[in-house]
């Protein structure tokens, strides 16, 4: 009887753990440590895939923008090209989830990125502004203005400073594809960016990056409401010696927008 009970408990814990992973937002490190130059990857793409099939992030040395879509990890490089990333690549910062559409909205259109954020904020507010959201927006985009960046080399400098010289920008017109958008509530301001952070990948897999501006002709919106959050941070001097209590809102603004 004791053996049977132990087996049941183990199975039950396994089921609970699997449910938690499938319905969680998993974050690798902090945006605030990235802003201060902690760019070394410490979790592999293979390991990241255990925690999601959809998300955004970057790579070792800030070597391009991550678009994680339907189980495949893509990298938007500094020269505008897109590549599929191998499982051995290491990640310093990312947010991923196993995407499950809880909300669906058809025929979404917006003339600017800010107009899209108004729509997304309205949907989030009506479903709980203190939850996490991952959204997929699939459709046609008359304008898609994105960026990537050159890989950084040691000694690393703060991200806002690096972007002044190493950011590369690309404008695409009349492109179709998918926007992946992450929403973090305001109470996440010490761990990530409150509000929306958006990346793009074209349907042909040839264009993408961090979105600076955009317009939507017509698109369908699907949103995953997420109530669980998991965080992993590196245990190393480059992370442990950072002052993560300082206000970095201005630095976040500088790297998030044009």
C-alpha positions in Angstrom: 0.0 0.0 0.0 2.8 2.4 0.9 4.6 1.6 -2.4 1.3 2.3 -4.3 0.8 5.5 -2.5 4.4 6.7 -3.3 3.9 5.9 -6.9 0.7 7.8 -7.0 2.3 10.9 -5.4 5.2 10.8 -7.9 2.8 10.6 -10.8 0.6 13.4 -9.3 3.7 15.6 -8.9 4.8 14.9 -12.4 1.4 15.9 -13.8 1.4 19.1 -11.7 4.9 20.0 -12.9 3.9 19.4 -16.6 0.8 21.6 -16.2 2.8 24.4 -14.6 5.3 24.4 -17.5 2.6 24.3 -20.1 0.7 27.2 -18.7 3.6 29.4 -17.5 5.6 32.3 -18.8 9.3 31.2 -18.5 11.9 34.0 -18.3 15.6 33.7 -18.7 17.4 36.3 -16.6 16.4 40.0 -16.2 16.1 42.7 -18.8 17.7 45.0 -16.3 20.9 42.9 -16.1 20.9 42.8 -20.0 20.8 46.6 -20.0 23.9 46.7 -17.8 25.8 44.5 -20.2 25.3 40.9 -18.9 25.2 39.4 -22.4 26.7 35.9 -21.8 24.3 33.1 -22.6 23.8 30.4 -20.0 20.8 28.2 -21.1 20.8 26.4 -24.5 18.1 26.6 -27.1 17.5 22.9 -26.6 16.8 23.6 -22.9 14.7 26.6 -23.7 12.4 24.5 -25.8 11.4 22.5 -22.7 9.6 25.6 -21.4 7.8 26.9 -24.5 7.2 26.9 -28.3 6.6 30.7 -28.7 8.4 33.7 -27.5 11.1 36.4 -27.9 14.6 37.1 -26.7 18.2 37.4 -27.9 21.4 35.3 -28.1 24.9 35.2 -26.6 26.5 38.6 -27.0 23.2 40.1 -28.1 23.8 38.4 -31.5 20.5 39.2 -33.1 16.8 39.2 -32.2 15.0 36.0 -31.3 11.6 35.1 -32.9 10.4 31.8 -31.4 7.4 30.7 -33.4 5.6 27.3 -33.4 8.6 25.5 -31.9 11.3 26.9 -34.2 13.8 29.5 -33.0 14.7 32.1 -35.6 17.4 34.8 -35.4 17.1 38.2 -37.1 20.7 39.2 -37.8 22.4 42.6 -38.0 22.5 42.4 -41.8 18.7 41.8 -42.1 19.0 38.1 -42.8 17.1 35.4 -40.9 18.4 32.0 -39.8 17.1 29.0 -37.9 19.1 28.6 -34.7 20.6 25.3 -33.6 19.9 23.7 -30.3 23.5 24.4 -29.0 23.2 28.2 -29.1 23.1 29.8 -25.7 20.6 32.4 -24.5 21.2 35.3 -22.0 17.6 36.6 -22.0 14.2 35.3 -23.3 10.5 34.9 -22.5 8.7 31.8 -23.8 5.5 29.9 -23.3 3.6 27.0 -24.8 1.1 29.1 -26.7 -2.6 28.4 -26.2 -5.1 30.8 -27.7 -7.5 31.9 -25.0 -8.7 35.0 -26.9 -9.3 35.4 -30.7 -10.1 38.6 -32.5 -10.6 38.7 -36.3 -10.1 41.6 -38.7 -7.6 43.7 -36.6 -6.2 46.8 -38.3 -4.1 49.7 -37.0 -2.2 52.6 -38.7 0.6 52.7 -36.2 2.3 50.6 -33.5 0.8 52.8 -30.8 -2.7 52.2 -32.2 -2.0 48.5 -32.0 -1.0 48.8 -28.4 -4.2 50.6 -27.6 -6.1 47.6 -29.1 -3.9 45.1 -27.2 -4.2 47.0 -23.9 -8.0 47.1 -24.3 -8.1 43.3 -24.7 -5.7 42.8 -21.8 -7.7 45.3 -19.5 -10.9 43.5 -20.2 -9.4 40.1 -19.2 -7.1 41.3 -16.4 -4.4 43.8 -16.7 -2.3 42.1 -14.0 -2.0 38.8 -15.9 0.7 38.0 -18.5 -0.1 37.8 -22.2 1.6 36.4 -25.2 -0.1 37.4 -28.5 0.2 36.3 -32.1 -0.9 38.7 -34.8 -0.9 37.1 -38.2 -1.8 39.1 -41.4 -0.7 41.8 -43.8 1.5 44.8 -42.8 1.8 47.8 -45.2 4.7 49.0 -43.0 7.1 46.9 -40.9 10.1 48.8 -39.4 12.4 46.6 -37.4 15.8 46.4 -35.9 18.6 44.1 -35.0 22.1 44.7 -33.8 25.8 43.7 -34.2 27.0 41.1 -31.8 28.8 42.6 -28.8 32.3 41.7 -27.8 33.9 41.8 -24.4 34.4 44.0 -22.5 30.7 44.6 -22.8 29.2 48.1 -22.6 25.6 48.9 -21.5 23.0 48.1 -24.1 21.7 51.6 -24.6 25.2 52.8 -25.4 25.8 49.8 -27.7 22.6 50.5 -29.6 23.8 54.1 -30.5 26.3 52.7 -32.9 25.4 49.0 -33.4 21.7 49.1 -34.1 20.7 48.2 -37.6 17.2 49.2 -39.0 15.1 47.8 -41.8 11.9 49.0 -43.4 9.6 46.5 -45.3 6.5 47.5 -47.2 3.5 45.3 -47.9 4.8 42.2 -46.1 2.8 39.3 -44.6 3.9 37.5 -41.5 3.5 37.1 -37.7 4.0 39.4 -34.8 4.8 37.9 -31.5 4.0 40.3 -28.6 4.7 39.9 -24.9 2.8 41.8 -22.2 4.2 42.1 -18.7 2.2 43.8 -15.9 3.4 47.0 -14.2 4.6 45.0 -11.1 7.3 43.4 -13.4 9.2 46.7 -13.7 12.2 45.4 -11.8 12.4 42.2 -13.9 11.3 43.1 -17.5 9.6 45.8 -19.5 6.0 46.6 -18.4 3.7 46.7 -21.3 4.2 45.3 -24.8 7.4 44.1 -26.5 7.0 42.9 -30.1 9.0 41.0 -32.6 8.2 40.1 -36.3 8.8 37.2 -38.7 7.7 37.3 -42.3 5.8 34.4 -43.9 8.7 33.7 -46.2 11.2 33.5 -43.3 13.4 36.2 -44.8 12.5 39.3 -42.8 12.1 40.1 -39.1 13.4 41.7 -35.9 12.4 43.9 -33.0 9.5 46.1 -34.0 10.1 49.9 -33.9 7.0 50.9 -35.9 4.4 49.2 -38.0 1.0 49.4 -39.6 -1.6 46.6 -40.0 -3.7 46.2 -43.1 -5.7 43.2 -41.8 -4.7 40.6 -39.3 -6.1 38.0 -36.9 -5.2 38.2 -33.3 -4.8 35.3 -30.8 -3.8 35.9 -27.2 -2.7 33.5 -24.4 -3.6 34.6 -20.9 -0.9 33.4 -18.5 -1.2 33.3 -14.7 2.1 31.6 -13.8 5.6 33.0 -14.0 8.9 31.2 -13.7 12.4 32.8 -13.6 15.9 31.5 -14.0 19.0 33.7 -13.4 22.7 33.0 -13.8 24.9 32.4 -10.8 28.0 34.2 -11.9 29.9 37.4 -11.0 28.8 39.3 -14.1 25.2 39.0 -12.8 25.7 39.0 -9.1 27.7 42.2 -9.1 25.1 44.2 -11.0 23.0 46.8 -9.1 19.6 45.6 -10.1 17.8 48.0 -7.8 18.4 51.1 -9.8 15.7 52.8 -11.9 16.3 51.9 -15.5 13.1 53.2 -17.2 15.0 55.6 -19.3 17.5 53.0 -20.5 14.5 50.7 -21.3 12.8 53.5 -23.3 16.0 54.1 -25.3 16.4 50.4 -26.4 12.7 49.7 -26.9 11.8 52.6 -29.3 13.4 54.5 -32.2 
